[in-house]
Amino acid sequence: MKLRVLAAICAAALAAQFNFVPHAFAADTADAPANEHWVSAWGTALQSIPQLANLPPLYRAPDVAGRTVRQLIYPQLDGKRMRLRISNLYGTEPLVVESMTVARAAAGNSAAIRAGSARPVLFGGHKSVTVAPGAQVTSDTINFDVDAFQPVAVSMFMGKDQKLVAWHRVASQVNYISTPGDRTEDASAGAFRTRFTQFAWLTNVAVESPSAQAIVAIGDSITDGMRSSVNANRRWPDALAKQAAREGGGRTVVMNAGISGNRLLSNSPCYGEAVVSRFERDALRQPGVRAVIVLIGINDINFMAMPAHAGLDCDAPHTEVNADALVRGYQRLIAQAHQRGIKIYGATLTPASLPPEREAIRTAVNESIRSSRAFDGVIDFDQALRDPARPSVLQRRYDSGDHIHPSDAGYAAMAAAVPMEFLTGAAKAMH
C-alpha cells in the first residue's frame, strides 16, 4: 500500500511539472485484490522510436493526434472479465487518451467491429486518462466475454496534441488509424483509412482466470515472428500457445515479449532496451507469469561486426562480445527469475549462416546452454531447425529466405520442440 501511495505522489509531482491535470490515476494500478487471479492473455513489449530529423520511412510514426487508433489483438484465454494496461514508458510528454473501448472484431482482418459489442474502458471510473511520462496505468475491470484466440478490437481516441514516440515496431498485424474524431464506437471500418503494422501504448491484456498461468517468451526478431505471415499469428509463441491449448486444457498462455533486433547486453536506438535491462518489467512482472523462455544473443554476436555509419545507426553500440559475456548475461536473468520463484528455460541460438568466427561464438553459447544446467530446462531450437549436413544453416524448408528468420513452418517446428512438461509442469506447480 505504501508503494502505491508513493506512486500516486510521484505521478502527481510529474503532473505538476508538466502543468496538466490528469483525467485519472496516472500511476500503475495493476495490483489485484488477493481473491482475484489475473493472467496475461495478451501482451507486447514497447521500444522507443528514434527522435532524429530525416528518419528513414521505416521509423516515421503516423499522425495520431485527435484520431482514433484501433488495434487488433488475440487473447489466449476464455474469461468474463478483462483489464487493459497502457504505457507511456518512453514518453517525454503526457499520454492523453480521451476515450477507449474494447469490442469484438469483425471477421476478415478489417477495422470493422461487431455492431453493439463495444464496451467502454474506464480508468478510476473516468472515460479519459492522462498518463505521466514514464508511467503506465491499468484500466478498471471490464465485463467482457473473451474467447481464446478470437480477435478483440481496442480503440483509443487520442488527445489533440498526442504524438507516437514509442511502439512495438514489428507487430505482424495490420492496425488502423481513423480520420480526425472519436471513432471508438464506430462499427464500420469506413473512417479507418490509415494502416500501420505496429502496436502502440497497449502493452497487456489480463483476463481473470483462477486456474491459468502465463509463460513469457522473451527475445529478438525470431521470438517476435519476423517474416512470419502477417495477420496470421504464425510466430512460434503463437504456435506454442495453440499447442498448449490443445494438450494442456487451455490453462497456459504464451505471452510474446520479443523485440526485433533486440540484444541481451546492449541497448539500441531502434531495437529497444537490452533484455538484461527490460527483463524485470517485460517478463517477470506480467500478471500470472510462472515461467519464462529466453532466446536471445544472436544480435549481440552479429552487431559487433556491423560497420558504424553516420545518421541513424541502429546497430550501435557495436559492443564486442564473446561466449563468456553472453553466459554471464544469462546468469543475471536466471538469478532474477529464481529470486521471484519463476522458472526460466534457456533456448539455444538458431542457425544464422554466420562467418566462422561468429559461428564459433554461437556454437560455444549453445554448448553452455545445453551442458551448464543453469536454466531450469533447455529448449534446443538449434537442433530443431539446423540442416543436419550443414549445422550452421537453417534447413531449407524452415528458411523464410533470408537464412536467419524461420518460415511459418520453421516457427511451427520451434513450437513443437518445446517439451510439453515445461508447460504442464509449470501449471501443476500452481496447485
C-alpha positions as CSV (number, residue, x, y, z in Angstrom):
1,M,0.0,0.0,0.0
2,K,2.8,2.4,0.8
3,L,4.4,1.8,-2.6
4,R,1.1,2.6,-4.3
5,V,0.7,5.8,-2.3
6,L,4.3,6.8,-3.2
7,A,3.5,6.0,-6.9
8,A,0.5,8.3,-6.7
9,I,2.6,11.1,-5.2
10,C,5.2,10.7,-7.9
11,A,2.5,10.8,-10.6
12,A,1.1,14.0,-9.1
13,A,4.5,15.6,-9.0
14,L,5.0,14.8,-12.7
15,A,1.6,16.2,-13.4
16,A,2.5,19.5,-11.7
17,Q,5.8,19.6,-13.5
18,F,4.1,19.3,-16.9
19,N,1.3,21.7,-15.9
20,F,-1.7,19.4,-16.6
21,V,-4.4,17.8,-14.5
22,P,-4.7,14.0,-15.0
23,H,-8.2,12.7,-16.0
24,A,-7.5,9.6,-13.9
25,F,-4.9,8.0,-11.6
26,A,-1.7,8.1,-13.7
27,A,0.4,5.5,-11.9
28,D,0.2,1.8,-12.5
29,T,-2.8,0.3,-10.6
30,A,-2.3,-3.3,-11.7
31,D,-2.1,-4.8,-8.2
32,A,-5.1,-7.2,-7.9
33,P,-7.1,-8.0,-4.7
34,A,-6.0,-11.2,-3.1
35,N,-9.2,-13.0,-4.1
36,E,-8.7,-12.3,-7.8
37,H,-6.3,-14.1,-10.2
38,W,-5.4,-12.1,-13.3
39,V,-3.3,-13.7,-16.1
40,S,-1.8,-12.1,-19.1
41,A,-3.9,-13.2,-22.0
42,W,-2.0,-11.0,-24.5
43,G,0.9,-8.6,-24.3
44,T,3.8,-7.0,-26.1
45,A,7.0,-5.0,-25.4
46,L,7.5,-1.4,-26.3
47,Q,10.5,0.3,-27.8
48,S,11.3,4.0,-28.3
49,I,11.1,5.5,-31.8
50,P,14.3,7.3,-32.8
51,Q,13.8,11.0,-32.5
52,L,16.0,12.3,-35.3
53,A,15.5,14.6,-38.2
54,N,15.1,12.9,-41.6
55,L,14.3,9.4,-40.3
56,P,14.0,6.6,-42.8
57,P,10.4,5.9,-43.7
58,L,10.6,2.7,-41.6
59,Y,10.9,4.8,-38.4
60,R,8.4,7.6,-39.2
61,A,5.4,7.5,-36.9
62,P,1.9,8.0,-38.3
63,D,-0.2,11.0,-37.2
64,V,-2.4,10.1,-34.3
65,A,-3.3,13.5,-32.9
66,G,-7.1,13.8,-32.4
67,R,-7.7,10.5,-34.2
68,T,-8.8,7.0,-33.1
69,V,-6.3,4.2,-33.1
70,R,-7.8,0.7,-33.5
71,Q,-5.6,-2.3,-32.7
72,L,-6.5,-6.0,-33.2
73,I,-5.3,-8.4,-30.5
74,Y,-5.8,-12.1,-29.9
75,P,-6.2,-13.0,-26.2
76,Q,-5.4,-16.6,-25.4
77,L,-7.8,-17.2,-22.5
78,D,-11.5,-17.6,-22.1
79,G,-12.9,-15.3,-19.5
80,K,-15.7,-12.9,-18.4
81,R,-13.6,-10.0,-17.1
82,M,-10.6,-8.2,-18.5
83,R,-8.2,-5.3,-17.8
84,L,-6.0,-3.4,-20.2
85,R,-2.7,-1.7,-19.5
86,I,-1.5,1.3,-21.4
87,S,2.1,2.6,-21.2
88,N,3.8,5.9,-21.6
89,L,7.2,4.3,-20.9
90,Y,9.3,6.3,-23.3
91,G,7.2,9.4,-23.4
92,T,8.6,12.8,-22.6
93,E,5.1,14.4,-22.6
94,P,1.9,13.2,-21.0
95,L,0.0,10.5,-22.9
96,V,-3.7,11.6,-23.3
97,V,-6.4,9.2,-24.1
98,E,-9.8,10.9,-24.4
99,S,-11.9,7.7,-24.6
100,M,-11.3,4.0,-25.2
101,T,-13.3,0.9,-26.0
102,V,-13.0,-2.9,-26.5
103,A,-15.2,-4.7,-28.9
104,R,-15.4,-7.9,-30.9
105,A,-13.6,-7.6,-34.1
106,A,-15.5,-8.4,-37.3
107,A,-14.2,-11.3,-39.5
108,G,-11.7,-10.7,-42.2
109,N,-8.9,-8.7,-40.6
110,S,-10.5,-5.3,-41.2
111,A,-11.1,-2.3,-38.8
112,A,-14.8,-3.2,-38.6
113,I,-16.3,-4.4,-35.3
114,R,-19.5,-6.2,-34.5
115,A,-22.3,-3.7,-34.0
116,G,-23.3,-3.3,-30.4
117,S,-20.2,-5.1,-29.0
118,A,-18.2,-2.1,-27.9
119,R,-17.7,-1.6,-24.2
120,P,-16.1,1.5,-22.5
121,V,-12.7,1.2,-20.9
122,L,-12.6,3.3,-17.8
123,F,-9.8,4.4,-15.5
124,G,-10.8,5.1,-11.9
125,G,-14.3,5.4,-13.2
126,H,-13.4,8.1,-15.8
127,K,-13.7,7.9,-19.6
128,S,-10.4,9.7,-20.2
129,V,-6.9,9.2,-18.7
130,T,-3.7,11.1,-18.8
131,V,-0.5,9.0,-18.2
132,A,2.6,10.8,-16.9
133,P,5.9,10.3,-18.8
134,G,7.5,7.0,-17.9
135,A,4.3,5.7,-16.2
136,Q,1.7,3.1,-17.1
137,V,-1.9,2.6,-16.0
138,T,-4.2,-0.4,-15.8
139,S,-7.9,0.1,-16.5
140,D,-10.8,-0.7,-14.3
141,T,-12.2,-4.2,-14.7
142,I,-14.4,-4.6,-17.9
143,N,-17.2,-7.1,-18.1
144,F,-16.5,-8.6,-21.5
145,D,-16.8,-12.2,-22.8
146,V,-13.3,-13.1,-24.0
147,D,-13.0,-16.1,-26.3
148,A,-9.5,-17.6,-26.6
149,F,-7.8,-16.8,-29.9
150,Q,-10.6,-14.7,-31.2
151,P,-9.8,-11.1,-32.2
152,V,-10.6,-8.2,-30.0
153,A,-10.5,-4.6,-31.2
154,V,-9.1,-2.0,-28.9
155,S,-9.9,1.6,-29.9
156,M,-8.2,4.7,-28.4
157,F,-9.3,8.3,-29.2
158,M,-6.1,10.3,-28.7
159,G,-5.6,13.8,-27.4
160,K,-5.5,16.6,-29.9
161,D,-1.7,17.1,-29.5
162,Q,-0.7,13.4,-29.0
163,K,2.3,12.1,-30.8
164,L,3.5,8.5,-31.1
165,V,7.0,8.2,-29.6
166,A,7.1,4.5,-28.8
167,W,5.7,1.4,-30.3
168,H,6.2,-2.3,-30.9
169,R,7.6,-2.0,-34.4
170,V,7.1,-5.5,-35.9
171,A,3.6,-6.4,-35.0
172,S,3.0,-8.8,-37.9
173,Q,-0.5,-7.4,-37.6
174,V,-2.3,-4.6,-39.5
175,N,-3.8,-2.0,-37.3
176,Y,-5.7,1.2,-38.1
177,I,-5.9,5.0,-37.6
178,S,-9.1,6.9,-38.3
179,T,-9.7,10.3,-39.8
180,P,-10.0,13.0,-37.1
181,G,-12.6,12.4,-34.4
182,D,-13.8,9.9,-31.8
183,R,-14.5,6.7,-33.7
184,T,-14.2,4.3,-30.7
185,E,-17.7,3.0,-31.1
186,D,-17.8,3.0,-34.9
187,A,-18.8,-0.4,-36.2
188,S,-17.9,0.4,-39.7
189,A,-14.3,0.5,-41.0
190,G,-15.0,3.5,-43.2
191,A,-13.3,6.1,-41.1
192,F,-10.2,4.0,-40.5
193,R,-8.2,4.9,-43.7
194,T,-4.6,4.6,-42.4
195,R,-3.0,1.3,-41.8
196,F,0.1,0.6,-39.8
197,T,1.9,-2.6,-38.7
198,Q,2.9,-1.6,-35.2
199,F,1.4,-1.8,-31.7
200,A,1.1,1.4,-29.7
201,W,0.6,2.1,-26.0
202,L,-1.3,-1.1,-25.3
203,T,1.1,-3.5,-23.6
204,N,-1.0,-6.0,-21.7
205,V,-4.5,-7.5,-21.6
206,A,-5.2,-9.6,-18.5
207,V,-8.1,-11.9,-18.0
208,E,-9.4,-13.1,-14.7
209,S,-8.8,-16.9,-14.7
210,P,-8.4,-18.8,-11.4
211,S,-6.5,-21.8,-12.8
212,A,-4.5,-20.3,-15.7
213,Q,-0.9,-19.2,-15.9
214,A,1.4,-17.3,-18.2
215,I,4.7,-18.2,-19.8
216,V,6.6,-15.3,-21.2
217,A,8.7,-15.7,-24.3
218,I,11.4,-13.0,-24.5
219,G,14.0,-12.5,-27.1
220,D,14.6,-10.9,-30.5
221,S,13.1,-11.0,-34.0
222,I,12.8,-14.8,-34.0
223,T,10.6,-14.6,-31.0
224,D,8.9,-11.5,-32.4
225,G,8.0,-13.5,-35.5
226,M,9.8,-11.5,-38.1
227,R,8.9,-12.7,-41.7
228,S,6.0,-14.8,-40.5
229,S,2.7,-14.3,-42.3
230,V,1.0,-11.0,-41.5
231,N,-2.4,-11.2,-39.7
232,A,-2.0,-14.9,-39.3
233,N,-0.4,-15.4,-35.8
234,R,2.2,-17.8,-37.0
235,R,5.0,-16.7,-34.6
236,W,6.5,-19.6,-32.6
237,P,4.9,-18.4,-29.3
238,D,1.5,-18.4,-31.1
239,A,2.0,-21.9,-32.3
240,L,3.1,-22.9,-28.8
241,A,0.1,-21.3,-27.2
242,K,-2.2,-23.2,-29.5
243,Q,-0.3,-26.4,-28.8
244,A,-0.7,-25.8,-25.1
245,A,-4.5,-25.2,-25.6
246,R,-4.9,-28.5,-27.3
247,E,-2.8,-30.6,-25.0
248,G,-2.9,-28.6,-21.7
249,G,-6.5,-27.8,-21.3
250,G,-6.3,-24.1,-22.2
251,R,-4.7,-23.1,-18.9
252,T,-1.4,-21.8,-20.3
253,V,-0.8,-18.6,-22.1
254,V,2.4,-17.9,-24.0
255,M,2.9,-14.1,-24.0
256,N,5.3,-12.7,-26.6
257,A,7.8,-10.1,-25.3
258,G,10.2,-10.4,-28.3
259,I,11.5,-7.3,-30.0
260,S,13.1,-7.5,-33.4
261,G,16.8,-6.5,-33.4
262,N,16.9,-6.8,-29.6
263,R,20.1,-7.8,-27.8
264,L,20.9,-9.5,-24.5
265,L,23.5,-7.0,-23.3
266,S,23.3,-3.7,-25.3
267,N,20.5,-1.2,-25.8
268,S,19.8,0.1,-29.3
269,P,18.4,3.4,-30.7
270,C,16.0,1.4,-32.8
271,Y,15.7,-2.1,-31.3
272,G,14.8,-1.4,-27.7
273,E,16.4,-1.9,-24.3
274,A,18.7,-4.9,-23.7
275,V,17.0,-7.9,-22.3
276,V,19.1,-7.6,-19.1
277,S,17.6,-4.2,-18.6
278,R,13.9,-4.9,-19.5
279,F,13.6,-8.5,-18.1
280,E,12.0,-7.5,-14.9
281,R,9.4,-5.2,-16.5
282,D,8.6,-7.1,-19.7
283,A,8.8,-10.7,-18.3
284,L,8.8,-11.1,-14.6
285,R,6.1,-8.6,-13.7
286,Q,3.5,-9.8,-16.1
287,P,0.2,-10.9,-14.4
288,G,0.2,-14.6,-13.6
289,V,3.7,-15.4,-15.0
290,R,5.0,-18.7,-13.8
291,A,7.9,-19.3,-16.3
292,V,10.0,-17.5,-18.9
293,I,11.6,-18.8,-22.1
294,V,14.7,-16.9,-23.2
295,L,16.0,-16.9,-26.8
296,I,18.5,-14.0,-27.2
297,G,22.1,-13.4,-28.2
298,I,22.4,-13.7,-32.0
299,N,22.3,-9.9,-32.5
300,D,24.9,-9.4,-29.8
301,I,27.1,-11.7,-31.9
302,N,26.2,-10.1,-35.2
303,F,26.1,-6.3,-34.4
304,M,29.6,-6.1,-33.1
305,A,30.8,-6.8,-36.6
306,M,28.5,-4.4,-38.4
307,P,30.2,-1.2,-39.8
308,A,29.3,2.0,-38.0
309,H,27.8,4.7,-40.1
310,A,26.6,8.3,-39.8
311,G,23.0,9.3,-39.0
312,L,20.7,6.6,-37.6
313,D,22.9,3.6,-36.7
314,C,20.5,1.1,-35.3
315,D,23.3,-1.4,-34.7
316,A,25.2,0.9,-32.3
317,P,26.8,0.4,-30.0
318,H,29.0,-2.2,-31.7
319,T,29.9,-3.9,-28.5
320,E,32.5,-6.7,-28.6
321,V,31.1,-9.9,-27.0
322,N,32.2,-13.4,-26.6
323,A,30.5,-16.6,-25.3
324,D,31.5,-15.9,-21.7
325,A,29.9,-12.4,-21.8
326,L,26.6,-13.8,-23.0
327,V,26.6,-16.6,-20.5
328,R,27.1,-14.1,-17.7
329,G,24.1,-12.2,-19.1
330,Y,22.0,-15.4,-18.9
331,Q,23.2,-15.9,-15.3
332,R,21.8,-12.5,-14.4
333,L,18.4,-13.4,-15.9
334,I,18.4,-16.7,-14.1
335,A,19.1,-15.1,-10.7
336,Q,16.3,-12.6,-11.2
337,A,13.8,-15.2,-12.2
338,H,14.7,-17.5,-9.3
339,Q,14.5,-14.7,-6.8
340,R,10.8,-14.4,-7.8
341,G,10.2,-18.1,-7.8
342,I,9.7,-18.2,-11.6
343,K,11.1,-21.0,-13.7
344,I,13.4,-20.0,-16.6
345,Y,14.1,-22.1,-19.7
346,G,17.0,-21.4,-22.0
347,A,16.7,-21.8,-25.7
348,T,19.7,-22.5,-28.0
349,L,20.5,-19.9,-30.7
350,T,19.3,-20.8,-34.1
351,P,21.5,-21.1,-37.2
352,A,22.1,-17.8,-39.0
353,S,24.7,-18.6,-41.7
354,L,27.4,-16.7,-39.7
355,P,31.0,-16.4,-40.7
356,P,33.3,-18.8,-38.9
357,E,34.5,-16.5,-36.1
358,R,30.9,-15.6,-35.2
359,E,29.6,-19.1,-35.7
360,A,32.2,-20.3,-33.1
361,I,30.7,-17.9,-30.5
362,R,27.2,-19.2,-31.3
363,T,28.3,-22.8,-31.0
364,A,30.0,-22.1,-27.7
365,V,27.0,-20.4,-26.3
366,N,24.7,-23.3,-27.3
367,E,27.0,-25.8,-25.7
368,S,27.0,-23.9,-22.5
369,I,23.2,-23.6,-22.5
370,R,22.9,-27.4,-23.0
371,S,25.6,-28.5,-20.5
372,S,25.6,-26.0,-17.7
373,R,22.3,-27.0,-16.1
374,A,22.0,-23.3,-15.0
375,F,18.5,-23.0,-16.6
376,D,15.5,-25.0,-15.3
377,G,15.4,-26.6,-18.7
378,V,16.7,-26.4,-22.2
379,I,14.8,-26.0,-25.5
380,D,17.0,-26.9,-28.4
381,F,15.8,-24.7,-31.2
382,D,19.2,-25.0,-32.9
383,Q,18.8,-28.8,-33.3
384,A,15.2,-28.4,-34.4
385,L,16.0,-26.0,-37.3
386,R,19.5,-26.7,-38.4
387,D,20.4,-28.6,-41.6
388,P,21.9,-31.9,-40.4
389,A,24.5,-31.8,-43.1
390,R,25.4,-28.1,-42.5
391,P,24.6,-27.3,-38.9
392,S,25.4,-23.6,-39.3
393,V,22.5,-23.0,-41.7
394,L,18.7,-23.5,-41.5
395,Q,17.0,-26.4,-43.2
396,R,15.7,-25.1,-46.5
397,R,12.0,-25.9,-45.6
398,Y,12.4,-23.8,-42.4
399,D,14.1,-20.8,-44.0
400,S,12.0,-17.7,-44.8
401,G,14.5,-16.8,-47.4
402,D,17.0,-14.6,-45.6
403,H,18.8,-17.5,-44.0
404,I,18.2,-16.1,-40.5
405,H,14.5,-16.0,-39.8
406,P,12.4,-19.1,-39.9
407,S,9.4,-19.6,-42.2
408,D,5.9,-20.3,-40.8
409,A,6.9,-24.0,-41.0
410,G,10.1,-23.2,-39.1
411,Y,8.2,-21.3,-36.4
412,A,5.8,-24.3,-36.1
413,A,8.9,-26.6,-35.7
414,M,10.2,-24.4,-32.9
415,A,6.9,-24.7,-31.0
416,A,7.0,-28.5,-31.5
417,A,10.5,-28.6,-30.0
418,V,9.3,-27.2,-26.6
419,P,8.8,-30.1,-24.2
420,M,5.1,-30.1,-23.1
421,E,6.2,-30.8,-19.5
422,F,7.6,-27.2,-19.4
423,L,4.1,-26.0,-19.9
424,T,2.1,-28.6,-18.0
425,G,4.7,-28.9,-15.3
426,A,4.6,-25.2,-14.5
427,A,0.8,-25.4,-14.4
428,K,0.9,-28.3,-11.9
429,A,3.2,-26.3,-9.7
430,M,0.5,-23.8,-9.1
431,H,-1.8,-26.2,-7.3
